[in-house]
Amino acid sequence: MGGAEKDLRAGLNALQLPLSDQQIGQLLDYQDLIAKWTRVYNLTAVRDPSEMMTHHLLDSLAAVAPLAAYLDKAGLGQGSRLLDVGSGAGLPGVVIAICCPAIAVSCVDTVAKKAAFIKQAALALKLPNLTGLHARVESIDQAFDVICSRAFASLPDFTQWSAGALAPQGVWMAMKGKHPADELAALPASVDVFHVEQLQVPGLDAERCIVWMRQKSA
Ligand SMILES: C[S@@+](CC[C@H](N)C(=O)[O-])C[C@H]1O[C@@H](n2cnc3c(N)ncnc32)[C@H](O)[C@@H]1O
């Protein structure tokens, strides 16, 4: 077993996230694909493989169990739709598509090469539930059950720009570093923050949380 696989399996253990060998293989192939494309297209600033594992893969994987728990509680299963806004190299969207084959994941980015990378990842990793969209999120009007983002924009901008893509009962799932008190305070009254969930990323000594939000009914 190579070093990357060892680190990934240890991280999954720490996260208590049981994945099949096939899914673990897809995650490792995804990491290789990012590294390959980054040499040419500069997809991400993170180039060191072990940093890629902690800062990208495990950081995104830490959101999978909270997402699954939310969908379960909301009674959403097979075919629920998730939009990853400003997904860049596909974080966390591609990781979610690998871990949750029942979720239809769309990754949107304004940069054409990043959307092209997602389309290539869907083919190379054999992920029929993954779509890459080249667009500004503001222009998307399909309805999604969950709209997520990581390292994208402030909470007020994220919710305002993507509001047109939120299903009537949909929720926003914003992955953040430390508790974003200023951004929370700047949200309009129409956005209801129903949970701020702390995350622990294996191998990463940093604060992480998910801010869960929905539209307040009028
Ligand atoms: C800092 S990167 C984060 C990438 C990835 N989510 C991650 O965590 O590594 C932000 C991405 O948002 C994209 N972006 C910026 N404005 C956008 C918009 N209005 N709609 C869609 N994507 C946008 C940028 O092209 C960039 O790829």
The ligand as an SDF file (V2000), in Angstrom:
LIG
                    3D

 27 29  0  0  0  0  0  0  0  0999 V2000
  -10.7740   29.9780   -4.0900 C   0  0  0  0  0  0  0  0  0  0  0  0
  -11.5320   29.0000   -5.3040 S   0  0  0  0  0  0  0  0  0  0  0  0
  -12.1460   27.6540   -4.3360 C   0  0  0  0  0  0  0  0  0  0  0  0
  -12.1430   26.3700   -5.0900 C   0  0  0  0  0  0  0  0  0  0  0  0
  -12.6250   25.1300   -4.3260 C   0  0  0  0  0  0  0  0  0  0  0  0
  -13.9850   25.2830   -3.8440 N   0  0  0  0  0  0  0  0  0  0  0  0
  -11.7050   24.7970   -3.1760 C   0  0  0  0  0  0  0  0  0  0  0  0
  -12.1590   24.7700   -2.0270 O   0  0  0  0  0  0  0  0  0  0  0  0
  -10.5120   24.5100   -3.4160 O   0  0  0  0  0  0  0  0  0  0  0  0
  -13.0230   29.9090   -5.7390 C   0  0  0  0  0  0  0  0  0  0  0  0
  -13.5810   29.5210   -7.1060 C   0  0  0  0  0  0  0  0  0  0  0  0
  -14.8050   30.2390   -7.3150 O   0  0  0  0  0  0  0  0  0  0  0  0
  -14.9270   30.5300   -8.7030 C   0  0  0  0  0  0  0  0  0  0  0  0
  -15.9290   31.6250   -8.8340 N   0  0  0  0  0  0  0  0  0  0  0  0
  -15.7770   32.9260   -8.4730 C   0  0  0  0  0  0  0  0  0  0  0  0
  -16.9420   33.6090   -8.6870 N   0  0  0  0  0  0  0  0  0  0  0  0
  -17.8500   32.7090   -9.1620 C   0  0  0  0  0  0  0  0  0  0  0  0
  -19.2290   32.8020   -9.5560 C   0  0  0  0  0  0  0  0  0  0  0  0
  -19.8990   33.9550   -9.4860 N   0  0  0  0  0  0  0  0  0  0  0  0
  -19.8540   31.6740   -9.9830 N   0  0  0  0  0  0  0  0  0  0  0  0
  -19.1730   30.4990  -10.0500 C   0  0  0  0  0  0  0  0  0  0  0  0
  -17.8650   30.3630   -9.6970 N   0  0  0  0  0  0  0  0  0  0  0  0
  -17.2070   31.4410   -9.2630 C   0  0  0  0  0  0  0  0  0  0  0  0
  -13.4970   30.8830   -9.1200 C   0  0  0  0  0  0  0  0  0  0  0  0
  -13.2820   30.7390  -10.5070 O   0  0  0  0  0  0  0  0  0  0  0  0
  -12.6800   29.8730   -8.2910 C   0  0  0  0  0  0  0  0  0  0  0  0
  -12.4120   28.6950   -9.0340 O   0  0  0  0  0  0  0  0  0  0  0  0
  1  2  1  0
  2  3  1  0
  2 10  1  0
  3  4  1  0
  4  5  1  0
  5  6  1  0
  5  7  1  0
  7  8  2  0
  7  9  1  0
 10 11  1  0
 11 12  1  0
 11 26  1  0
 12 13  1  0
 13 14  1  0
 13 24  1  0
 14 15  1  0
 14 23  1  0
 15 16  2  0
 16 17  1  0
 17 18  1  0
 17 23  2  0
 18 19  1  0
 18 20  2  0
 20 21  1  0
 21 22  2  0
 22 23  1  0
 24 25  1  0
 24 26  1  0
 26 27  1  0
M  CHG  2   2   1   9  -1
M  END
$$$$
